[in-house]
Amino acid sequence: MDSALPSPSSKIQKLVKGQDDGEDKDIISKLPDCILHYILSFLPTKDAIRTSVLSTKWEYLWTGMSNFDFDADLCCQKMNNLNLELGTWYFKLVDRVLFRDSAHIQKLRLAFSMPVNVLRPFFWVYHAVKHNVQELDLSLPFRKAILLPRSLFTSKSLSTLKLTMECVLKVPSSICFSGLAILHLSHVTFLDDQSCQQLFSGCPVLQELVLYSCGWKNIKSITISIPTLRKLTIQDCPLGPDDLLDSEIKIYAIDLISLRCQTYLTVDFSFCNLSSLVYAFVDVTNWGSSLSRAASRAVKLLAGVQGVKSLRISNETLRCVSHAENFLAHLPTFHNLTHLEVYEYNPDEYTHETLMDILQKSPSLKSLDIPEGLDPDTCLIGEDWILNSVPHCLRSCLQEFSISTFNGKVAEIELLKYLLKNATILERMMIFCSETLAADLKKQEEISNQLQMLHEGLVKLHNRVLVKL
């Protein structure tokens, strides 16, 4: 009976060709355009465009989709690098979609690096707004200031705007992104205090803001107040000594939940009234400033996140703030902090004491995590771990400690000994071995014996993890 069943390939052939007259039948093309547009929406734009060669019906069908991703560089790879014709071909495709009369556009991404008259993308954006675009992603090759259409800055349909361009951003005096929830600005240089202030003030419902390698050289002092903001990412990428600025940027965001700040301290950022903050990642590096100036800015950043519940901090941040005069006195108390992660922690004469100061100001800390392990070439050893006083949280509330990429080096074992001796209510210690140590069963046994001499509750180090219960 099984032999009588048609094979999957024969089923497909009958579906396409039909069964009555044996002639080829294009069944898919007879579907309503709305269904075909839905089918095409699952394809990358470049593949959807290729369907235009199937038949006359399909020639312009792809232009009726609602999502478009026009990446000229990607197309260039697929066009055998025919750069001479690529520009014209790319521009015609975009024109065909945006200069049509009907249909809304949900998502539009335009990314290209070839030279183009500034008026062309101006009109592309203008028509995209006319089509009530909801998500707009522009990566433009301009290095001179350009003015985007005014209608963009008053769009009621726009919910996401991502803008990448290495030039000054000029904005109109009237801005109202009434529905904008997500704003990403990359490599954009702000014109002056007033226009920058207007831009952010015109986003009354913004929930996510990303500022990546933005230019602040024209900014003296601004205040960004966005009560609805929930997620903020700031990342600096300075290019030279000219990027060391006196610009002051204050950010107020009472509903902010997540903050990622990776900065070279070329700009003086400060965070105010972040009373809802749950997670923060602070990674600062001194880019040529004096040690005291950089330390002052770094301490100010930490003070701004004092209400956070989970903090991830880099070793470079510890090193930077260690140069602050009377650091412990200026460091606020992290009353809500329950989880601390130290990224790339390499305790030395600077960073070790600084971390202990932060622990001293964390009276509610329950969990300490060192995910990358320690560098044995730079770490403290032996008596260097002993301080005049033990942070209060180690003896009052720290319940969990974990360390990854554990190699069993002297410095790492000294750290574990320090914690086992002073973290008196520790409930669980997790040690994730490196691949090298995981393969060395003899060394695992030796380390286990050393630690069990300090605490009988430790189970043996086995393969990847040792747990203290």
C-alpha positions in Angstrom: 0.0 0.0 0.0 2.9 2.3 0.7 4.1 1.9 -2.8 0.9 3.4 -4.1 1.4 6.7 -2.2 2.9 9.5 -4.3 6.3 10.7 -3.4 6.6 14.3 -2.0 8.2 15.4 -5.3 5.3 14.0 -7.3 2.8 15.9 -5.1 4.6 19.1 -5.8 4.6 18.5 -9.5 0.9 17.8 -9.5 0.3 21.0 -7.5 2.3 23.1 -9.9 1.3 21.4 -13.2 -2.2 20.3 -12.4 -3.7 16.9 -12.9 -6.5 17.4 -15.5 -4.9 18.4 -18.8 -1.2 17.8 -18.0 -0.3 21.3 -18.9 1.8 23.5 -16.7 -0.2 25.7 -14.4 1.2 28.7 -12.4 -1.1 28.2 -9.4 0.9 30.5 -7.0 0.6 33.5 -9.4 -3.2 33.2 -9.3 -3.2 34.0 -5.6 -4.4 37.5 -4.5 -1.7 40.1 -4.4 -2.1 40.6 -0.7 -1.2 37.0 -0.1 1.7 37.1 -2.4 3.0 40.2 -0.7 2.7 38.3 2.6 4.7 35.4 1.1 7.4 37.8 -0.2 7.6 39.5 3.2 9.5 36.4 4.5 12.2 36.9 2.0 15.2 39.2 2.1 14.5 42.2 -0.1 17.2 41.2 -2.6 15.6 37.8 -3.0 12.1 39.3 -3.3 13.4 41.6 -6.1 14.6 38.5 -8.0 11.1 37.2 -8.4 10.5 40.1 -10.9 11.9 37.9 -13.6 9.3 35.1 -13.2 6.6 36.7 -15.3 5.0 40.0 -16.2 2.7 39.7 -13.1 5.7 39.4 -10.8 7.7 42.2 -12.4 6.5 44.9 -10.0 4.8 42.7 -7.4 7.7 43.1 -4.9 7.2 46.8 -4.8 3.9 46.3 -2.9 5.6 44.8 0.1 5.7 46.8 3.4 9.2 45.9 4.5 12.3 46.9 2.6 16.0 46.5 3.3 18.1 48.2 0.6 21.8 47.5 1.5 23.9 48.6 -1.5 27.1 47.0 -0.1 25.3 43.6 0.2 23.9 44.0 -3.3 27.4 44.8 -4.6 28.7 41.4 -3.3 25.9 39.6 -5.1 26.4 41.6 -8.3 30.0 40.5 -8.9 31.3 43.9 -7.9 29.8 45.7 -11.0 30.4 49.0 -9.2 29.9 51.2 -12.3 26.3 50.1 -12.7 25.5 49.4 -9.1 24.7 53.0 -8.1 22.2 53.5 -10.9 20.6 50.1 -10.3 20.3 50.7 -6.6 18.8 54.2 -6.9 16.2 53.0 -9.4 15.1 50.3 -7.1 14.6 52.7 -4.2 12.9 55.2 -6.5 10.5 52.6 -7.7 9.4 51.7 -4.2 9.2 55.2 -2.6 7.8 57.2 -5.5 4.7 55.0 -5.9 1.3 56.4 -5.0 -0.2 54.0 -2.5 0.5 51.5 0.3 2.1 52.1 3.7 5.6 51.1 4.6 6.2 49.4 7.8 10.0 49.0 7.8 12.6 50.7 5.6 16.4 50.5 5.7 18.6 52.4 3.3 22.3 51.7 3.5 24.8 52.8 0.9 28.3 54.2 0.7 28.5 55.4 -3.0 28.5 59.2 -3.7 25.0 60.6 -4.2 23.4 64.1 -4.5 22.1 65.0 -1.1 18.7 65.8 -2.6 18.1 62.1 -3.5 18.0 60.7 0.1 16.2 63.9 1.1 13.3 63.0 -1.2 13.5 59.3 -0.3 12.9 60.2 3.4 10.2 62.6 2.4 8.3 60.0 0.5 8.9 57.4 3.2 7.2 59.7 5.7 4.3 60.1 3.2 3.9 56.4 3.2 3.6 56.5 7.0 6.8 54.6 7.6 7.0 53.1 11.1 10.6 51.9 11.3 13.3 53.9 9.5 17.0 53.0 9.4 19.3 55.3 7.4 23.0 54.7 6.9 24.2 57.7 4.8 27.7 58.4 3.4 27.7 62.1 4.0 30.5 63.9 5.8 29.0 67.4 5.4 26.0 68.7 7.2 22.7 67.8 5.6 19.1 68.7 6.4 16.6 66.0 6.4 13.0 66.9 5.5 11.0 68.7 8.2 8.2 66.2 7.9 10.4 63.5 9.3 10.7 65.4 12.6 6.9 65.7 13.0 6.0 62.2 11.8 3.1 60.7 13.7 3.6 57.1 12.4 7.4 56.8 13.1 8.1 54.4 16.1 11.8 53.6 15.4 14.5 55.8 13.9 18.1 54.7 13.4 20.4 57.2 11.9 24.1 56.7 11.0 26.1 59.4 9.3 29.5 61.0 9.9 28.4 64.6 9.7 26.6 67.4 11.6 22.9 66.7 12.1 20.8 69.8 11.4 17.3 69.7 12.8 14.4 72.1 12.4 13.2 74.4 15.2 9.9 72.5 15.5 10.3 68.8 16.5 7.6 66.4 17.7 8.2 62.7 17.4 4.8 61.9 19.0 5.1 58.1 18.6 8.9 57.6 18.5 9.8 54.8 21.0 13.3 53.9 19.8 16.1 56.3 18.7 19.6 55.2 17.6 22.2 57.8 16.6 25.5 56.6 15.4 28.5 58.8 14.4 26.3 61.8 14.4 27.7 65.2 15.4 25.4 67.6 17.1 25.2 71.1 15.8 24.9 73.1 19.1 23.3 73.1 22.5 20.0 74.4 21.4 19.4 72.0 18.5 20.5 69.0 20.5 18.2 70.0 23.4 15.3 70.4 20.9 15.9 67.0 19.4 15.6 65.1 22.7 12.9 67.3 24.0 10.8 66.4 21.0 10.6 62.7 21.9 7.9 62.7 24.6 7.4 58.9 24.6 10.9 57.7 23.9 11.7 54.3 25.6 15.1 53.3 24.1 18.0 55.6 23.2 21.4 54.6 21.8 24.2 57.1 21.3 27.1 55.4 19.6 30.3 57.4 18.9 28.4 60.7 18.6 30.3 64.0 18.2 29.9 66.4 21.1 32.5 69.0 20.1 29.9 71.7 19.5 28.2 71.1 22.9 28.9 73.1 26.0 26.3 72.0 28.5 22.9 70.4 27.9 20.3 68.5 30.0 18.5 65.6 28.5 15.3 64.9 30.4 13.2 61.9 29.1 10.8 60.7 31.8 9.6 57.7 29.6 13.1 56.4 28.8 13.6 52.7 29.8 16.8 51.7 28.1 19.9 53.8 27.5 23.2 52.9 25.7 26.1 55.2 25.5 29.4 54.2 23.7 32.2 56.5 22.8 34.9 55.9 20.3 37.4 58.8 20.4 39.8 59.1 17.5 42.5 61.5 18.9 43.4 64.1 21.4 41.0 66.6 19.9 38.2 64.5 21.2 39.0 65.5 24.8 36.2 67.9 25.6 34.7 70.0 28.4 31.2 69.2 27.2 28.8 68.5 30.0 25.8 66.2 29.4 23.3 65.7 32.2 20.7 62.9 31.8 17.5 62.7 33.8 15.5 59.5 33.3 13.3 58.6 36.3 11.9 55.4 34.6 15.2 54.1 33.3 15.6 50.4 33.9 18.7 49.5 31.9 21.9 51.5 31.4 25.1 50.6 29.4 27.8 53.3 29.5 31.1 52.6 27.8 33.1 55.8 27.7 36.6 57.1 27.4 35.7 60.0 29.6 36.2 62.5 26.8 32.8 64.0 27.7 31.5 64.7 31.2 28.4 62.6 31.5 26.3 62.6 34.6 23.1 60.6 35.5 20.5 62.1 37.7 17.4 60.7 39.3 17.7 57.1 38.0 15.4 55.9 40.8 14.0 52.9 38.8 17.4 51.5 37.6 17.6 47.8 37.7 20.8 47.0 35.6 23.8 49.1 34.8 27.1 48.3 33.0 29.8 51.0 33.6 33.0 50.6 31.6 35.3 53.7 31.6 38.8 54.2 30.3 41.0 57.2 30.6 41.7 58.7 27.2 44.6 61.0 27.8 43.1 63.1 30.6 44.9 63.8 33.8 44.4 61.0 36.4 42.5 63.3 38.8 40.2 64.7 36.0 39.3 61.2 34.7 38.8 59.9 38.2 36.4 62.7 39.0 34.3 62.0 36.0 34.3 58.3 36.7 33.2 58.8 40.3 30.4 61.0 39.1 29.2 58.2 36.8 29.1 55.7 39.7 27.3 58.2 41.9 24.6 58.5 39.2 23.8 54.8 39.4 23.8 54.5 43.2 20.2 53.1 43.2 20.9 50.2 40.8 20.1 46.6 41.8 22.5 44.8 39.5 25.9 46.4 38.5 28.5 45.2 36.0 31.7 47.2 36.4 35.0 46.8 34.5 38.5 46.5 35.9 39.4 49.7 34.0 36.7 51.5 35.9 38.1 50.3 39.2 41.6 51.4 38.1 40.3 54.8 37.0 38.4 55.7 40.2 41.3 54.4 42.3 43.1 57.7 41.5 40.3 59.8 43.0 41.2 61.8 46.1 39.6 60.2 49.2 37.5 57.9 47.0 35.6 56.2 49.8 34.3 59.5 51.1 33.0 60.6 47.7 31.5 57.2 46.8 27.8 56.9 47.5 26.2 54.0 49.3 24.6 51.4 47.0 21.6 50.6 49.2 19.7 48.6 46.6 22.7 46.7 45.1 22.3 42.9 45.4 24.4 41.7 42.5 27.8 42.9 41.5 29.8 41.6 38.5 33.4 42.6 38.0 34.3 42.4 34.3 38.0 41.4 33.5 39.0 41.8 37.1 42.7 41.8 37.7 43.4 42.8 41.3 46.5 44.9 41.8 47.5 47.5 44.3 44.9 49.9 42.8 41.9 47.9 41.8 41.8 45.5 44.8 41.4 48.2 47.4 38.9 50.1 45.2 36.7 47.0 44.9 36.8 46.5 48.6 35.7 50.2 49.0 32.7 49.5 46.7 31.9 46.4 48.7 32.1 48.4 51.9 29.4 50.8 50.4 27.1 47.9 49.3 25.3 46.9 52.5 22.7 44.7 50.7 25.0 42.7 48.4 24.0 39.1 48.0 25.9 37.9 44.9 29.5 38.6 43.6 30.5 37.4 40.2 33.9 37.4 38.4 33.1 35.9 35.0 36.5 36.1 33.3 38.7 34.9 36.1 42.0 36.5 37.1 45.1 37.3 35.3 47.9 35.5 37.2 50.6 37.8 35.9 49.1 40.9 37.5 47.2 39.7 40.5 48.0 40.1 44.1 49.3 37.1 46.1 49.7 36.1 49.6 49.5 38.7 52.3 48.5 41.4 49.8 44.9 40.3 50.1 44.8 41.3 53.8 43.2 44.8 54.4 42.8 46.8 57.6 39.1 46.0 57.5 36.8 43.5 55.9 33.8 44.9 53.9 30.7 44.6 56.1 28.6 42.8 53.3 31.0 39.8 53.4 30.0 39.0 56.9 26.4 40.2 56.8 24.7 39.4 53.5 26.9 37.9 50.8 25.4 34.5 49.9 26.8 33.6 46.5 30.1 33.9 44.8 31.1 32.7 41.3 34.3 32.8 39.2 34.7 31.5 35.7 37.8 30.5 33.6 39.4 29.3 36.9 43.0 28.0 36.3 43.9 27.3 39.9 46.7 29.8 40.0 48.1 31.1 43.3 46.2 34.5 43.0 42.9 32.7 42.4 43.3 30.4 45.3 44.3 33.3 47.6 41.0 35.0 46.6 39.0 31.9 47.4 40.8 31.6 50.8 40.0 35.2 51.5 36.3 34.8 50.8 36.0 31.5 52.7 37.6 33.1 55.7 35.6 36.3 55.7 32.3 35.6 53.9 30.8 34.0 57.0 27.2 33.4 55.7 28.2 32.3 52.2 25.8 29.7 50.9 27.1 28.8 47.5 30.5 29.2 45.8 30.6 28.2 42.1 34.0 27.8 40.4 33.9 27.2 36.7 37.2 25.7 35.6 39.1 26.6 32.5 39.4 23.9 29.8 43.0 23.3 30.9 42.1 22.7 34.5 39.0 20.7 33.6 41.3 18.2 31.8 43.7 18.0 34.8 42.1 15.8 37.4 45.2 15.6 39.6 45.4 19.4 39.9 41.6 19.5 40.6 42.2 17.1 43.5 45.1 19.2 44.9 43.0 22.4 44.8 40.0 20.7 46.5 42.2 19.5 49.3 43.6 23.0 49.9 40.2 24.5 50.1 38.7 21.8 52.2 41.3 22.4 54.8 39.7 25.9 55.2 36.1 24.7 55.0 34.7 21.2 55.5 31.5 22.0 53.7 33.2 22.2 50.3 32.5 19.4 47.9 35.4 18.3 45.6 36.3 20.1 42.5 35.0 18.0 39.7 35.3 18.7 36.0 33.8 22.1 35.7 32.4 23.3 38.9 32.9 23.3 42.7 29.9 24.2 44.8 29.8 25.1 48.5 26.4 24.3 50.0 
